[in-house]
Amino acid sequence: MNKYLILLAGSPATGKTYLTNKIKQVLPNIFIITPDELKENIADSVGFDNLDEKKKLEEQVWSVYYQVLDLYMQIGRQFILSEYPFSDKQKAQLSHLAEEHDYQVITIRLVADFEKLWERRKQRDIQPDRHLSHIMSHYHFGDTLENRQLADNRITKEGFRQIIEDRQYHQFCLGTLYEYDVTDFSVVDYTKLLETLGKLKN
């Protein structure tokens, strides 16, 4: 049985969560692990009082992430999907795990015009369902903030541009690459991709 690690990559606000849900429809038994979900769960459990503690929490997230990924590869799940703005920081460890457990890697990379990404990112950060831990310098479970515009750790436009350029989200690739320009969501067609992934079950 061939085993696959599907990496859904690309800058924030490229629609990775939407595509994850579409892939789950054709691969219903896929195991999904996302660093952001781990960040939220650990933040709810531990919390942080300043940016230094937040940084340490994020370091803990990556340790847990690789442990969980390694575990499910050991178990031999045929399909594992992880979505994140992956960069070269994660490439070596992901490649090592895939080789160790004999997984074929598929990268689905979503790219878009920066101005469009920034507009989406601004809007996402102020939505009421955005986990507060992403946009605050201090957070503990149960914290609320009615006006998300007042969050004290929202990224600036230049900060957003810099992190994309520094981490080269739009260039990340491991294994077989499929790339989609998602500047305009209305013209993106994932039909062939989903058909290709669905056939991997056979």
C-alpha positions as CSV (number, residue, x, y, z in Angstrom):
1,M,0.0,0.0,0.0
2,N,1.4,3.4,-1.0
3,K,1.3,6.0,1.8
4,Y,1.0,9.7,1.2
5,L,1.8,12.9,3.2
6,I,-0.1,15.8,1.7
7,L,1.3,19.2,2.5
8,L,-1.1,22.0,1.9
9,A,1.2,25.0,1.7
10,G,1.1,28.7,1.0
11,S,0.8,32.1,2.7
12,P,-1.9,32.8,5.2
13,A,-5.2,33.7,3.7
14,T,-4.9,31.5,0.6
15,G,-7.8,29.3,1.5
16,K,-6.0,26.2,2.9
17,T,-8.8,25.3,5.3
18,Y,-11.4,25.4,2.5
19,L,-9.3,23.1,0.3
20,T,-8.6,20.8,3.3
21,N,-12.4,20.3,3.7
22,K,-12.7,19.6,-0.1
23,I,-9.9,17.0,0.1
24,K,-11.6,15.3,3.1
25,Q,-14.7,14.7,1.0
26,V,-12.7,12.6,-1.5
27,L,-10.4,11.0,1.2
28,P,-12.8,10.7,4.2
29,N,-10.3,8.6,6.2
30,I,-7.5,11.1,5.9
31,F,-5.7,12.1,9.1
32,I,-5.4,15.8,9.4
33,I,-2.9,17.6,11.6
34,T,-2.3,21.3,11.7
35,P,0.2,23.3,13.7
36,D,-2.3,26.1,14.2
37,E,-4.8,23.8,15.8
38,L,-2.1,22.5,18.1
39,K,-1.2,26.2,18.9
40,E,-4.7,26.9,19.9
41,N,-5.1,23.8,22.0
42,I,-1.9,24.3,23.9
43,A,-2.7,28.0,24.3
44,D,-6.0,27.1,25.8
45,S,-4.3,24.6,28.1
46,V,-1.2,26.6,29.2
47,G,-1.7,30.2,28.2
48,F,0.9,32.9,28.0
49,D,1.5,36.3,29.6
50,N,3.9,37.9,27.2
51,L,5.5,37.5,23.8
52,D,8.5,35.5,25.2
53,E,6.1,33.0,26.7
54,K,4.2,32.9,23.4
55,K,7.3,32.1,21.5
56,K,8.2,29.3,23.9
57,L,4.7,27.9,23.5
58,E,5.1,27.9,19.7
59,E,8.4,26.0,20.1
60,Q,6.5,23.4,22.2
61,V,3.9,23.2,19.4
62,W,6.5,22.1,16.8
63,S,7.9,19.5,19.2
64,V,4.4,18.0,19.7
65,Y,3.6,18.3,16.0
66,Y,6.5,16.2,14.8
67,Q,5.9,13.7,17.6
68,V,2.2,13.2,16.5
69,L,3.2,13.1,12.8
70,D,5.8,10.5,13.5
71,L,3.3,8.4,15.5
72,Y,0.7,8.3,12.8
73,M,3.3,7.5,10.2
74,Q,4.5,4.6,12.4
75,I,0.9,3.4,12.6
76,G,0.8,3.5,8.8
77,R,-2.1,5.8,8.0
78,Q,-2.4,5.8,4.3
79,F,-3.2,9.5,4.0
80,I,-2.0,12.3,6.2
81,L,-2.7,15.9,5.5
82,S,-1.1,18.9,7.1
83,E,-1.8,22.5,6.2
84,Y,0.4,25.4,7.2
85,P,2.4,28.2,5.6
86,F,5.4,25.8,5.4
87,S,8.9,27.2,4.9
88,D,12.4,25.8,4.7
89,K,12.3,25.7,8.6
90,Q,10.1,22.6,8.4
91,K,11.5,21.0,5.2
92,A,14.3,18.9,6.6
93,Q,12.2,17.3,9.4
94,L,9.3,16.6,7.2
95,S,11.5,15.1,4.5
96,H,13.2,13.0,7.2
97,L,10.0,11.6,8.5
98,A,8.6,10.9,5.1
99,E,11.8,9.0,4.1
100,E,11.9,7.1,7.4
101,H,8.3,5.9,7.1
102,D,8.2,5.4,3.4
103,Y,5.7,8.2,2.6
104,Q,5.3,9.8,-0.8
105,V,5.0,13.6,-0.4
106,I,2.6,15.7,-2.3
107,T,2.8,19.5,-2.0
108,I,-0.2,21.6,-2.9
109,R,1.0,25.2,-3.0
110,L,-1.5,28.1,-3.0
111,V,-0.2,31.5,-4.2
112,A,-1.9,34.8,-4.6
113,D,-1.2,38.5,-5.2
114,F,0.1,40.2,-2.0
115,E,-2.5,43.0,-1.8
116,K,-5.3,40.4,-2.0
117,L,-3.7,38.3,0.7
118,W,-3.3,41.3,2.9
119,E,-7.0,42.3,2.6
120,R,-8.0,38.8,3.5
121,R,-5.6,38.6,6.4
122,K,-6.9,41.9,7.9
123,Q,-10.4,40.7,7.7
124,R,-9.6,37.3,9.1
125,D,-7.9,38.7,12.2
126,I,-10.9,40.7,13.3
127,Q,-13.5,37.9,12.8
128,P,-15.1,36.7,16.1
129,D,-14.1,33.1,15.4
130,R,-10.4,33.9,15.1
131,H,-8.7,32.3,18.1
132,L,-7.5,35.1,20.3
133,S,-4.1,33.5,20.9
134,H,-3.1,34.4,17.4
135,I,-3.6,38.1,17.8
136,M,-2.8,38.9,21.4
137,S,0.5,39.2,23.3
138,H,-1.1,37.6,26.3
139,Y,-3.8,34.9,26.4
140,H,-5.5,32.4,28.8
141,F,-8.5,30.2,28.2
142,G,-11.7,32.1,28.7
143,D,-10.3,35.5,27.6
144,T,-12.6,37.5,25.4
145,L,-12.3,40.6,23.3
146,E,-15.4,42.0,21.7
147,N,-13.7,44.5,19.5
148,R,-11.0,42.6,17.7
149,Q,-9.5,45.8,16.3
150,L,-8.1,46.3,19.8
151,A,-6.0,43.1,19.7
152,D,-2.4,44.1,20.6
153,N,-0.5,41.6,18.5
154,R,-2.1,41.9,15.1
155,I,0.4,41.8,12.3
156,T,1.0,45.0,10.2
157,K,1.0,45.1,6.5
158,E,4.7,45.5,6.3
159,G,5.3,42.8,8.9
160,F,3.1,40.5,6.8
161,R,5.0,41.3,3.6
162,Q,8.3,40.8,5.4
163,I,7.4,37.4,6.8
164,I,6.2,36.2,3.4
165,E,9.4,37.4,1.7
166,D,11.7,36.0,4.5
167,R,10.1,32.6,4.7
168,Q,9.4,32.3,1.0
169,Y,6.0,30.6,1.6
170,H,5.3,30.8,-2.2
171,Q,8.3,28.6,-3.0
172,F,8.0,25.7,-0.5
173,C,7.9,22.3,-2.1
174,L,8.5,18.7,-1.2
175,G,7.8,15.8,-3.5
176,T,5.2,16.2,-6.3
177,L,4.0,19.8,-6.6
178,Y,0.6,21.1,-7.6
179,E,0.3,24.9,-7.6
180,Y,-2.8,27.1,-7.8
181,D,-3.2,30.8,-8.0
182,V,-5.9,31.8,-5.6
183,T,-5.9,35.5,-6.1
184,D,-9.5,35.2,-7.3
185,F,-11.2,32.3,-5.5
186,S,-14.1,32.4,-7.9
187,V,-12.0,31.1,-10.8
188,V,-10.1,28.4,-8.9
189,D,-11.0,24.9,-10.0
190,Y,-9.8,22.0,-7.9
191,T,-11.8,19.3,-9.8
192,K,-8.7,17.6,-11.5
193,L,-6.7,17.8,-8.3
194,L,-9.5,16.1,-6.3
195,E,-10.0,13.5,-8.9
196,T,-6.2,12.7,-8.8
197,L,-6.2,12.5,-5.1
198,G,-9.3,10.3,-5.0
199,K,-7.7,7.8,-7.4
200,L,-4.8,7.3,-4.9
201,K,-7.2,5.2,-2.8
202,N,-7.3,2.5,-5.6
